[in-house]
Amino acid sequence: MDLLQAIILGIIQGLTEFLPISSTAHLRIVPALFGWDDPGAAFTAVIQIGTLVAVLIYFARDIQKITGAMLKGIASGKPFQSHDAWLGWMIGLGTIPIVVCGLLFKDAIETTLRSLYVISASMILLALVLMIAEILNKRRIRRGVTLKTSANLKWWEIFVVGIAQAVALIPGSSRSGTTITGGLLMGMSREEAARFSFLLSLPSVFAAGIFEMIKEREELLSSDAGLSNLIVATVVSAIVGYASIAFLLGYLKRHSTYLFIVYRIVVGVLLLGLLGAGVLK
């Protein structure tokens, strides 16, 4: 990998981590199209720390409130005394499925599931699930049902969203896409589902990035060039990721996710066509 490739991969990570179109898929597809080597699951996990930093900065006030409320609740012996404290514990609850599944299926996630056939299938199938969630969301609005915020969700509904996040371990699924889908299915508004998706990502993305950095440190840091590329890609992904968060939250206030649904289906179909024609392997 040279510096230009690292910058391009950082831009792709920052753009696609928060948009419901799958960063992992694009980090596999773009190198394949240009004939580059697959950057690998470890590289992908580590540069996600850049987008983690983007979430930390963008939601710094929310994170501070949640952390402070949790500490205050623990000190007083009433851990669920406020909504912010309750939300913090629920983020922990929603993280359990992806941690368990990530450990159980780690080998498959890093090898066989990175197949472009798997990616194309998940791009298409989970776009259709998101479409169903959008249809159900519109029906609720027509019936005059008030859409939920994170404050209105029950613990089991948050756990369901956490299960949806775990589906994103399949490359091509999109972590933000699956959690937004889960939020919509539980009756949340699009913007609230996206906000909760970003907050829910914090523990899992941080843990995955640190775990892969420690586990693959010899390969990732085997040369000065490798270290420089990793740092550059991570910094670029943080900058682009911050802009991507702002864009998506603003977009979902006024629009549905159908633009991303169509994009996922088109990319998935094109990818299958390129694989079938032998252009990609």
Order of alpha helices (4+ residues) and beta strands (2+ residues): alpha-alpha-alpha-alpha-alpha-alpha-alpha-alpha-alpha-alpha-alpha-alpha-alpha
